[in-house]
Amino acid sequence: MIVSVVVPCYNEYHTLRDCITNVVELANHGFGLEIIIVDDFSEDGSLNIADDLARKYSFIRVFSHDINMGKGAALRTGIFHTTGDFVAVQDADLEYDPIDLLLLLKPLMEGKADVVYGSRFLHPGGFRGSFLHRLGNSFLTFSSNLLTHLELTDMETGYKVFRGADIRSIEIEEDRFGFEPEITAKVAKRGLRICEIGIRYEARTYALGKKIGLKDGLQALHCILKYNLSMASIFPARSGKVGR
């Protein structure tokens, strides 16, 4: 099985190398590995690190944008170039631990799910972020569930793993953080089986480079309405939760 890990990157000079080094460890667990780094016009030397990593590992490919376009645009570029049986999204900021990808891949490999979300709320350690961040995520997930008929606990999670053929066949329209509600609406309308698994999460502060803010939260709400109300809810997805 080939696992393609797409890593969108914007000004992650201090974490990118450690992130990729940790992702590379997946190759020691019996997977064929493909890492796609998409540099979204970083200004801090992140692209140089990405290129250096690509020279070191033959299974790493690097793509870059000529202007800053946003996380959704970076994922659109990266997913287009994937070839793996499964496609995982890995943020470069190390809020998520790459070893948890092994947990997310298991339901896919066992044929129990088509899409797996890593839930920060299902982990025994709980959601380790600010109260407002937790409240905002819960509200957006609740709003999304109302329209998708899913029972997710963490729609906004950055850890999502897909069957490669499925995600490559879905058009990604959002350029920024609207990717999360957009893709949730689209996989739900396709009737894909979605399950959640608890994952570890170490939220970073805005002082350390966190980029999502109130404006992105409002845009996410707009995307929930846009992508759910513009498509007929004929085929609700089957949903389930898988604990650790």
ABEGO torsion letter per residue (X at the ends): XBBBBBBBBBGAAAAAAAAAAAAAAAAAAGBBBBBBBBBBGBAAGAAAAAAAAAAABAABBBBBBABBAEAAAAAAAAAAABABABBBBBBAAGABBAAAAAAAAAAAAAGABABBBBBAAABAAEBBBBAAAAAAAAAAAAAAAAAAGBABABAABABBBBBAAAAAABBBABABAAAAAAAAAAAAAAGBBBBBBBBBBBBBBAAAGBABBAAAAAAAAAAAAAAAAABBBABBBBBBBBBX
